[in-house]
């Protein structure tokens, strides 16, 4: 087996990417549901040990709440079911988390965050601010980005183009 720069095998990286694409497709399905409900098309899913634990999409209009982002709704479900810290979980999101969602990710201690598209207007995981890597906080999740970015970006672009 060939080892990469960080000592991991290239085969392991390939499997991780394929798995990331699988779960990001689940999040993308949720984003498409959001679009069909006239919600901003962002979807997410929470995964542990290869199993999807929760999945949801933005519902800000449906719930009449500016806080009803996909990530928050998933974290609310986890908390409601007695899961306080999520160090062994991965969160897949079709759009870079905002500052609110990044704060919740930090506080819930999610182990890994994977997002597709950057958000140059509100992204707090690298675009405007990088809260997930701010050393002032007591937790910093593993972060991967760009998985299915083109597909997720196109869904958002088409949604907003139709709104204009």
C-alpha positions as CSV (number, residue, x, y, z in Angstrom):
1,X,0.0,0.0,0.0
2,X,1.2,3.4,-0.9
3,X,1.3,6.0,1.9
4,X,0.4,9.6,1.5
5,X,2.1,12.7,3.0
6,X,0.4,12.2,6.4
7,X,1.1,8.5,6.7
8,X,-2.4,7.4,5.6
9,X,-2.7,5.1,2.7
10,X,-4.0,6.4,-0.6
11,X,-6.5,3.6,-0.5
12,X,-7.8,4.9,2.8
13,X,-8.1,8.4,1.4
14,X,-10.0,7.0,-1.6
15,X,-12.5,5.1,0.6
16,X,-13.0,8.2,2.8
17,X,-13.7,10.3,-0.3
18,X,-16.2,7.7,-1.7
19,X,-17.9,7.5,1.7
20,X,-18.0,11.3,2.0
21,X,-19.6,11.5,-1.5
22,X,-22.2,9.0,-0.4
23,X,-23.2,10.9,2.7
24,X,-23.0,14.3,0.9
25,X,-25.5,12.9,-1.6
26,X,-27.9,12.2,1.3
27,X,-27.4,15.8,2.4
28,X,-28.0,16.9,-1.2
29,X,-31.3,15.0,-1.3
30,X,-32.4,16.9,1.8
31,X,-31.3,20.2,0.1
32,X,-33.5,19.3,-2.9
33,X,-36.4,18.7,-0.5
34,X,-35.8,22.2,0.9
35,X,-35.9,23.7,-2.6
36,X,-39.2,21.9,-3.4
37,X,-40.6,23.4,-0.2
38,X,-39.4,26.9,-1.3
39,X,-36.8,26.9,1.5
40,X,-33.2,27.8,0.9
41,X,-31.8,24.5,-0.4
42,X,-29.4,23.4,2.3
43,X,-29.4,19.9,3.6
44,X,-27.4,18.0,6.2
45,X,-27.0,14.5,7.8
46,X,-25.4,13.3,10.9
47,X,-23.5,10.0,10.7
48,X,-22.0,7.7,13.3
49,X,-20.3,4.4,12.6
50,X,-21.5,4.4,9.0
51,X,-25.1,4.9,9.9
52,X,-27.2,8.0,9.2
53,X,-28.6,9.1,12.6
54,X,-30.5,12.2,11.6
55,X,-31.0,14.1,8.3
56,X,-32.8,17.3,7.7
57,X,-32.9,20.5,5.6
58,X,-33.5,24.2,6.1
59,X,-37.0,25.0,7.4
60,X,-36.8,28.7,8.2
61,X,-40.0,29.6,6.3
62,X,-41.9,26.5,7.4
63,X,-41.1,27.0,11.1
64,X,-41.1,30.8,10.9
65,X,-37.7,30.9,12.5
66,X,-34.4,32.4,11.2
67,X,-32.7,29.7,13.3
68,X,-34.2,26.7,11.6
69,X,-31.0,25.8,9.7
70,X,-30.5,22.1,8.7
71,X,-27.5,21.8,11.1
72,X,-29.4,23.2,14.1
73,X,-32.5,21.0,13.5
74,X,-30.2,17.9,13.5
75,X,-28.4,19.0,16.6
76,X,-31.8,19.7,18.3
77,X,-32.8,16.1,17.5
78,X,-29.6,14.7,18.9
79,X,-30.0,16.7,22.1
80,X,-33.7,15.8,22.5
81,X,-32.6,12.2,22.3
82,X,-30.0,12.5,25.0
83,X,-26.9,12.9,22.9
84,X,-24.9,15.8,24.4
85,X,-21.5,15.6,22.9
86,X,-21.0,14.3,19.3
87,X,-17.2,13.6,19.2
88,X,-17.8,10.3,17.4
89,X,-20.1,11.8,14.8
90,X,-19.6,13.4,11.3
91,X,-21.9,16.1,10.1
92,X,-22.3,16.5,6.3
93,X,-23.7,19.8,5.1
94,X,-24.3,21.1,1.5
95,X,-23.2,24.6,2.4
96,X,-20.5,26.0,4.6
97,X,-21.9,26.6,8.1
98,X,-22.8,30.1,9.2
99,X,-21.5,31.6,12.5
100,X,-24.6,30.3,14.5
101,X,-24.2,26.8,13.2
102,X,-20.4,26.8,13.6
103,X,-20.9,27.8,17.3
104,X,-23.3,24.9,17.8
105,X,-20.9,22.6,16.1
106,X,-18.1,23.7,18.5
107,X,-20.3,23.5,21.6
108,X,-21.7,20.0,20.7
109,X,-18.1,18.9,20.0
110,X,-18.9,17.3,16.6
111,X,-15.8,15.2,15.6
112,X,-15.9,15.9,11.9
113,X,-17.6,18.4,9.6
114,X,-17.8,17.9,5.9
115,X,-19.3,20.6,3.7
116,X,-19.7,21.0,0.0
117,X,-19.9,24.6,-1.1
118,X,-18.2,27.6,0.4
119,X,-20.5,30.5,1.4
120,X,-18.7,33.8,0.6
121,X,-21.4,35.9,2.2
122,X,-22.0,34.1,5.6
123,X,-19.5,31.2,5.8
124,X,-17.8,30.8,9.2
125,X,-15.7,27.8,8.4
126,X,-13.2,29.5,6.2
127,X,-14.9,32.0,3.9
128,X,-15.5,35.0,6.1
129,X,-14.2,33.7,9.4
130,X,-12.8,30.4,10.5
131,X,-14.5,29.7,13.8
132,X,-14.0,26.0,13.6
133,X,-10.2,26.4,13.7
134,X,-10.1,29.3,16.1
135,X,-7.8,28.3,18.9
136,X,-9.7,30.4,21.4
137,X,-12.4,27.8,21.5
138,X,-12.1,24.5,23.4
139,X,-13.0,22.3,20.4
140,X,-11.9,22.1,16.8
141,X,-13.5,19.4,14.6
142,X,-11.8,17.7,11.7
143,X,-12.8,19.6,8.6
144,X,-13.2,18.5,5.0
145,X,-14.7,20.7,2.2
146,X,-15.5,20.6,-1.4
147,X,-17.2,17.2,-1.6
148,X,-19.9,17.5,-4.4
149,X,-19.4,21.3,-4.3
150,X,-20.4,21.8,-7.9
151,X,-23.7,19.9,-7.5
152,X,-24.6,21.7,-4.3
153,X,-23.6,25.1,-5.7
154,X,-25.7,24.6,-8.8
155,X,-28.8,23.8,-6.7
156,X,-28.3,27.0,-4.8
157,X,-27.6,29.1,-7.9
158,X,-30.7,27.7,-9.7
159,X,-32.9,28.3,-6.6
160,X,-31.9,32.0,-6.4
161,X,-32.0,32.5,-10.2
162,X,-35.7,31.4,-10.1
163,X,-36.4,33.8,-7.3
164,X,-35.2,36.7,-9.3
